């Protein structure tokens, strides 16, 4: 226990100069009740302005002081606790983002496949999902639910090629999903790193370390093994007449197709938005690992829900391809 002490000015009321130079101050204990509990706080010193000691200050600068426990250790203890609690909160936040991202992606793929089974016009459905996302963001900006970004001409110039590539990729993936099982589509999408490396190497002239090239072998081999016995594949047809397809879907399925199209469009936008929110909180390496795990969850859930028959060779090829994608994400860093 470290009590606060104060040097009493009465201790300095002496009669001769010798006594002043060799004084023994009396100590009065202040507020002992406040310090009934043990404290490990460090001491700090503060001046006490007192008229009785003012004439002694030129000779004895350290005559009158107060000794008490400092509150600095409180701040230090909080500084030690806050980073730990903040780190735990950040991990929880990222975990929630990842779980939401994976769940929304699974739901989107399920509804997307239901729509394509009843309404086999992937060009229209993919376009509607992109338009729905644009409409949702415009509504959020107009109603001030989300702050509208400040952009300029350079931003749109940089965004345009990315938007075009994203649109082509989404349409192509939807067309692919209309022809084959959802699981097979995502197995083939695991080969994205191979195409990325090839395009970067032969078009952009970038070079990569040898581990990156070696990681492409299981990706390509696994995708080839998974596709070896896939019998549901047929050639991609061109765009269909939208009006005719819409009328046929309504006649065959009824109003449910409207709900399915709306749901897959909304979930497509939501899962993309949450994925970007996740990327904003983590490193690209962690995001790529999360994307690999997301693909696994989509493949497994689609096989269970749609009861897709899977041969052992298909399962082995899928596992090799996904593992190769993980190796690529590790070697790329």
NUZA-813785 format. One record per residue: residue in three letters; x negated, y negated, z of N, C-alpha, C in turn. Coordinates in pm, whole numbers, plus 50000, padded with zeros to 5 digits. Layout:
! NUZA-813785
AlaXYZXYZXYZ;...
***
This chain:
! NUZA-813785
Unk499155011850000500005000050000499124987750000;Unk499384978249909498604965949899499514954349928;Unk499494948650049500394937650082499904924650023;Unk500784914850013500394901449973499914894050097;Unk498774887550087498204880450202497994866050164;Unk498004857550265497814843250244496894837950354;Unk495934830150310495034823950407495724811850466;Unk495854811650595496574800750662495724788250667;Unk496274776750635495524764250645495124760950788;Unk495884765950887495524763251027494194769051066;Unk493754778750990492484785151021491324775651001;Unk491554764950925490454755850894490444743350983;Unk491294742451081491324730951172490254732851280;Unk489034729651250487894731451340487364717851381;Unk486504717251482486074704651540484704700151496;Unk483884708851441482554704551399482234709851261;Unk481194703751203480834707451067480314721751059;Unk479624726251165479094739851164480224750151162;Unk481254747151237482394756451238483074756751102;Unk483054744951034483684744850901482924753450802;Unk481604753550818480804761150721480804775950751;Unk481174779650871481174793850905482514797750965;Unk483544794650894484864797350946485254811850926;Unk486204816151005486814829450991488294827250977;Unk488834827250857490254824150840491144834850899;Unk492254830350951493264839850997494134843850881;Unk494654855450887495444861150777496854863550825;Unk497794858350755499194861050787499784869750679;Unk500424880250715501004889750618502364884850578;Unk502574883950447503824878650394504714889850345;Unk505954889050387506994897750330506584912350330;Unk506314917650445505914931750452507024941050406;Unk508264936850423509374945550384509384948050235;Unk508904937850157508914939550012507894949949967;Unk506924952650054505854961650013505844974150099;Unk507064978450136507154990450218506795002850139;Unk506935002350008506615013949926505205012449871;Unk504645023549839503275023749787503215017649649;Unk502185010049621502005003849490500585005849444;Unk500445008549320499115010049259498804998349169;Unk499514987149186499324975849098498014968649131;Unk497344963049030496124955549056496444942249122;Unk495394935849176495554923149246495364911549151;Unk496024900449184495774888249111495704876849211;Unk495024866049173494804854749261495494842549207;Unk496154834949294496784822449254496444811749356;Unk496274799449308496004788149398497284784149471;Unk497104779549595498204774049673497884759449702;Unk498664750549649498464736249677499034732949814;Unk498184728949904498594725950040497884713250085;Unk498594703650144497954691150186496894693150294;Unk497004703850375496044706150481494694710550429;Unk494664716350308493424721650254492864713350141;Unk493534702350105493084694649992491714688650014;Unk491414684450140490114678550166489004688750174;Unk489364701550188488344711950194488024717950058;Unk488834715349955488644721549826487324717949760;Unk486804705349772485524702449710484384710949764;Unk484454714849893483384722849951483664737849939;Unk484904741649950485284755749947486394757649844;Unk486014761849726487004763149620487904775249640;Unk487474785049714488244797449729488824798649869;Unk489224786949925489744787150060491164792450068;Unk491964788149973493384790949984493854798949863;Unk494214810849879494654819049768495684829049818;Unk496374834549724497374844849756496974857749687;Unk497034868349759496684881549706497954889749697;Unk498294893849576499534901449558499344911149444;Unk500294920349433500234930349326500674924149197;Unk499904926849090500234921148959501284929548891;Unk502084922848807503104930048728502564934548595;Unk501234932848576500674936648446500814951548420;Unk500714959348533500814973748512502204977748465;Unk503224969548501504564972248450504564971248299;Unk503944960748245503914959048100503104969948035;Unk501974973748103501154984248045501894997448043;Unk502635000248153503385012748156504465012848049;Unk505115001148028506115000447923505475001847786;Unk504274995847773503574996947644503205011247614;Unk502965019047723502645033047700503895041247671;Unk505015037247734506245044947716506935041547585;Unk506945028547548507675024347429507185030947301;Unk505845031747276505435038447153505895052947147;Unk505845059847261506285073847262507775074747232;Unk508575066347298510015066647273510325061847132;Unk509575051847085509795046946949509445057546846;Unk508375064846871507985075546778509035086546776;Unk509565089946893510615100246899511865095646826;Unk512215082746843513385077446773513165077346622;Unk511935074446579511635074446437511725088446378;Unk511225098246452511315112146405512775116646396;Unk513575112646496515005116146493515685109446373;Unk515335096946347515925089746234515575096446102;Unk514325100246085513895106845962514585120445949;Unk514715127646059515395140746055516845139146011;Unk517505128846061518895126346021518965122845872;Unk518025114545827517975111245685517805123645599;Unk516875132345638516605144345560517815153645558;Unk518425155645675519595164445681520735158845596;Unk520945145645603522005139445522521675140345374;Unk520435138045339519995138945200520245152845143;Unk519805163145215520005176845167521475180445159;Unk522255176745261523685180145262524415173445146;Unk524145160545124524805153545014524415159344879;Unk523175163444866522735169344739523405182744713;Unk523545190644819524245203544804525685201144764;Unk526365191744831527775188944800527915183844657;Unk527015175144616527085170044478526955181244377;Unk525995190144397525795201044301526985210444296;Unk527625212544410528795221444412529955215144334;Unk530245202444365531325195744293530985193844145;Unk529735191344116529345189543977529575202243897;Unk529235213543956529445226243886530925229443873;Unk531715226043975533165228143964533755219843851;Unk533305207443841533785198743733533385204543597;Unk532145208843585531655213943457532325227243420;Unk532695235243518533405247543487534805244743433;Unk535465234443488536825231243444536845220843332;Unk535795213043325535745201943230534355201843166;Unk534145210443066532785212643013532305201442920;Unk532245189442973531785178042894530735170442978;Unk529525175842981528505170143071528105155943037;Unk528195152142909527825138442874528745128242942;Unk530035131442948530985122443010530825122443162;Unk530725134243223530635134843369529345128243420;Unk528255130243349527005123843392527075108743378;Unk527735104143272527905089643255528805083843363;Unk529865091043399530775086343503530075085543639;Unk529215095043668528525094743797527595082743807;Unk526925079443696526065067543696526895054743705;Unk528005054343634528875042543639529475040743778;Unk529805051743844530375050943977529365044944075;Unk528105049144064527075043444150526905028544128;Unk526935024244002526825009943972528015002244030;Unk529205007844017530405001244070530355000244222;Unk529875010644289529775010344435528804999644482;Unk527674998344415526704988244455527214974144427;Unk527864972344314528434959144284529474955144389;Unk530304964544428531304961744531530624958144663;Unk529564965344698528854962544823528214948744821;Unk527684944644707527064931444697528114920344699;Unk529244922344629530264911944623530894909844760;Unk531134920744833531764919744964530754917345077;Unk529484915945041528404913245138528224924545239;Unk528654936545203528354948045288526864951045286;Unk526254948645172524814950345155524284937545092;Unk523154933045140522564920845085522074923244944;Unk522504915044852522104916344712520624913244697;Unk519884921444622518444918844606518194906544518;Unk517104899844547516704888344467515754893244358;Unk516164891644236515394896944124515054885744026;Unk514134888943936513764879843828513604887943701;Unk513204881243595513084887843465512004898643467;Unk510914896343538509844906343545510334919143613;Unk511184917443713511734929143781512554937743685;Unk513404931343607514244938843514513424945143402;Unk512364938443362511484944443261510804956943314;Unk510394956543439509754968243498510754979343528;Unk511994975443563513004985343599513614992243478;Unk513664985343365514384990743249513875004343204;Unk512565006243181512115019643138512365030443242;Unk512265026743370512545036543476514015040543474;Unk514895030643454516325033443450516685042143330;Unk516065039343217516325047443097515875061843120;Unk514685063543175514185077043199515065084443301;Unk515505077343405516375083543504517715087643441;Unk518245079343355519515082543289519375094843201;Unk518295095243123518075106943036517905119543119;Unk517135118443228516935130143313518215135143377;Unk519055125843422520305129943485521255136243384;Unk521355130343267522235135943164521735149743123;Unk520425151143103519865164143062520095174743170;Unk519935170843297520165180443405521625184643411;Unk522535175343388523965178643389524315187743273;Unk523745185043156523975193743041523455207743069;Unk522275208343129521705221443164522595228843262;Unk523105221643362523945228143463525275232943405;Unk525705226943296526945231543232526745244643156;Unk525485248043130525195260043052524735271743135;Unk524115268843251523545279543333523975277543477;Unk523555286843561523885285943704523135274343768;Unk523705269343878523065258343950521685262344001;Unk521605274444052520315279144106519255279543997;Unk519605284343878518635285143770518205271143725;Unk519125261643723518765247943686517725242143780;Unk517905244443909516945238844005515645246644008;Unk515675259143971514405266443956513585260343842;Unk514245257543732513545251443618513095237343653;Unk513885230143731513485216643771512265216743862;Unk511945228343917510725229443997509485227543911;Unk509645228943779508515227243688508255212643654;Unk508945203343718508725189143690507275184843708;Unk506565189543813505155185443825504305189343705;Unk504585200843643503795204943527503965195143412;Unk505195191043385505435181243279504835167743314;Unk504885164143442504325151443485502815151043462;Unk502145161943495500685162443475500335162343327;Unk501095169943248500795170543104500995156943037;Unk502085150243071502335137043013501275127043058;Unk500935127343185499935118043236498565120743176;Unk498275133343149496945136943096496815133442949;Unk497805137042869497645135742724498215122742668;Unk499085116142741499655103442693499035091442764;Unk498945092342897498395081142973496895082242994;Unk496315093942964494865095542977494365097043120;Unk495245100443214494815102343352494215116143370;Unk493255117043461492645129943493492965133543638;Unk493025146443666493375151343798492315161143845;Unk492175162743975491225172744026491675186843993;Unk490725196143996491015209943958492115216444041;Unk492225213844175493335219944250494705216444196;Unk494855204444139496145200644082496485209443963;Unk495515211543875495755220143758496005234543800;Unk495295239343901495505253143946496885254944009;Unk497405244444073498725245544134499835246644031;Unk499555242943906500565244043801500785258443756;Unk499795267043778499925280943734501095288143802;Unk501215287843935502375294443995503695287743958;Unk503675274743932504915267943893505395273243758;Unk504515273143661504895277743526505205292643527;Unk504345300443595504575314843599505865318443672;Unk506145311643782507365314543857508615311043779;Unk508595299443710509755295743629509975305543514;Unk508885309743452509015319543345509555332743394;Unk509115337143513509585349643571511055348643609;Unk511465337143661512865335343699513765334943577;Unk513275329843464514085328643343514045341143256;Unk513225350843294513045362543207514325370543189;Unk515135371243294516345379343286517605370843294;Unk517475357743274518645348943280519435350243150;Unk520675355243160521485358043042522555347443019;Unk522675337843110523735328043097523355316143010;Unk522125316342959521635304542887522085304842741;Unk522525293242691522765291842549522325277942506;Unk522285275642377521755263142325522645251342364;Unk522005239842384522725227542422523485222342301;Unk524755220042326525575214342221525515199142225;Unk525935192542121525955177942117527085172342199;Unk527135159142211528235152642285529595156342226;Unk530545158242316531895161842274532775149342267;Unk533915150942208534865139842203535445137942343;Unk535215126242404535615124142542537125124442561;Unk537835117942476539285117142492539915131042483;Unk539475138942385540015152442369539695161042490;Unk538455160242537538045168042653538805164042778;Unk539045151242794539785146442911541205151942914;Unk541885151442800543255156442792543295171542816;Unk542305178642763542285193142780542045196942927;Unk541175189542993540905192543134542125190043220;Unk542825179143194544025176143271545105186743248;Unk545195191443123546205201543092545865214843155;Unk544565218543158544175231643209544085232143361;Unk543545221643421543265221843563544265213543643;Unk544725202543588545645193843659544905182443728;Unk545585175743818544995163943883543755166943968;Unk543525179644003542355182844084541055178644018;Unk541035178943886539805175443817539445160843841;Unk540445152443862540175138343893539445137144027;Unk539915144644125539265144544256537845149944247;Unk537635160644172536315166444160535335156844092;Unk535805150243986534925140743916534585128944007;Unk535595123844078535335112844170534385116844282;Unk534575128844336533725133444446532285135244402;Unk532085141844287530715144044242530015131044207;Unk530785121044159530185108044127529765100644253;Unk530625100844355530315094044480529135100844551;Unk529165114044558528105121244627526775120144552;Unk526835118944421525595116944346524915103844386;Unk525715093244394525155080444434524665080744579;Unk525445086744669525085086844810523795094644835;Unk523655106144770522455113944796521205107044741;Unk521345100044628520205092444577519855080844669;Unk520865074144723520605062844811519925067344939;Unk520395078344997519775083445119518355088345092;Unk518115093844973516755098344941515795086544935;Unk516245075344881515395063444879515215057645019;Unk516245058645101516105054245240515085062945313;Unk515065075845282514075084745342512675081245294;Unk512535078845164511225075445108510675062645169;Unk511555053545207511125040945267510535042945406;Unk510855054345470510395056845606509205066245614;Unk508865073045505507845083445509506855081445395;Unk505845089645393504845089145288505335096945166;Unk504765094345047505165102044929504925117044944;Unk503865120845018503595135045039504715141645117;Unk505125135245227506235140645306507515141245225;Unk507725131145142508915130945058508905142444958;Unk507745145144898507665156144801507925169544868;Unk507435171044991507715183445065509205184545095;Unk509805173345136511235173245161512045176145036;Unk511565171344921512245174044795512185188844760;Unk511045195144791510935209544768511895217344857;Unk511965213444984512895220145075514345217645035;Unk514625205844983515975202844935516355212244821;Unk515395214644733515675223544620515995237644668;Unk515305242044771515575255344827516995255844883;Unk517395245444955518735245345014519815245444906;Unk519585238444795520555238244686520635251944620;Unk519495258244597519485271444532520205281744618;Unk519885282044746520485292044836521985289644850;Unk522385277144871523815274244891524625277144765;Unk524075273944647524815276544523524955291444497;Unk523935299144531524025313644515525115319344605;Unk525215314144727526215319144822527615314844780;Unk527785302244744529135297044715529675302544583;Unk528845302444481529295307144349529045322044326;Unk528475328644426528205343044419527435346544293;Unk526385339044271525555341344153524735354044172;Unk524805363444079523985375544092522495372244074;Unk521695376944166520255374144162519505387444167;Unk518685389744066517855401644065516565398944144;Unk515915409344190514675407244265513625399444186;Unk513555401644056512555394543977512885379643970;Unk514175376243967514565362143969514195355544102;Unk514485362544211514165357144342512655355344359;Unk511885365044310510435363944319509915352144237;Unk510445350644117510025339444032510365326044094;Unk511555325044154511955312544219511045309344336;Unk510735319544416509855317344532508465312744487;Unk507945318944382506615315044333506615300844279;Unk507665297344204507745283944146507855273244255;Unk508665275744356508835265944464507545264844546;Unk506905276144569505635275744642504575268244562;Unk504585270144431503665262544347503925247544352;Unk505195243744362505535229544376504985223944506;Unk505055231944611504495227544739502975226044730;Unk502315235644665500865234544648500495222244566;Unk501305219244466501035207444384501135194644468;Unk502155193744552502315181744636501145180244732;Unk500585191444778499435190744867498165186844792;Unk497975192544673496755189844596496755175944536;Unk497945170344513498055157244449497575146044540;Unk497635148244673497265137644766495745136744781;
***
